[in-house]
Amino acid sequence: MDIALLFDSTIVLAGGIPLTLLLTFASLAAGTALSVPFAFMHASTYKTVSVPVLVYTYVFRGTPLLVQLFIIYYGLGQIELIRASFAWVLLRDPFWCCLLAFSLNGAAYMTEIFRGGIQAVPPGMVEAAETVGMTPMQIRLRIVFPIAFRSVLPSYANEVIGMMKASSLASTVTLLEVTGLSRKLVAETFAPYEIFIAAGLLYLSLTVIFTRLLRALEISIDGYSADEGTCRPHSYQAGAL
């Protein structure tokens, strides 16, 4: 192994970290924003509301992310209606295609995660909130979702880390994040061993950082819940999260 090349490659590949993080956090934000209302819809007893979300999650969780990315990147441009619309301004850029694919895929998984948390909330908590006059929306925002989020935080953390690693697929549509730069360096140096080890070490470092931050968040929420007594309905009226 060429240690000097390994060290030099790590420095070069670190230049792709900002794009990797941008894709991860932007996809996470968009996916979470979609998944929260979808999770409540999926948990609904009304089939006209829950079935469309079920179909969406089934399709996006049942097909590979790479296939979804290729359909969006290569397929949407074949539709004349899209090419003639304002959406083409964004979708002709590989970054936005990646962001769309990652967001929709991540939202499907997070919808199922949050749905499980929502359905696990004790009915007594909701009934207690209703007796003090809280509206359905207040109950969802101040009681159901905070409790659900806390219960599914470990699963949500795994999804965050998985999304960060999945961002490596952006290299297949010409984006030069960490993996994209790795492939470019391999083509220039013909030294895949050292370069991909360097890429692996960078992803491992990011995973360790993400894991520690998410663990700190979990501990922080645990401490806040213990201090505030979040099992009491009036605690959520003040906005638990």
Secondary structure, 3 states (H helix, E strand, C coil): CCHHHHHHHHHHHHHHHHHHHHHHHHHHHHHHHHHHHHHHHHCCCCHHHHHHHHHHHHHHHHCCHHHHHHHHHHHHHHCHHHHCCCCHHHHCCHHHHHHHHHHHHHHHHHHHHHHHHHHCCCHHHHHHHHHCCCCHHHHHHHHHHHHHHHHHHHHHHHHHHHHHHHHHHHHHHCCCCHHHHHHHHHHHHCCHHHHHHHHHHHHHHHHHHHHHHHHHHHHHHHHHHHHHCCCCHHHHHCCCC
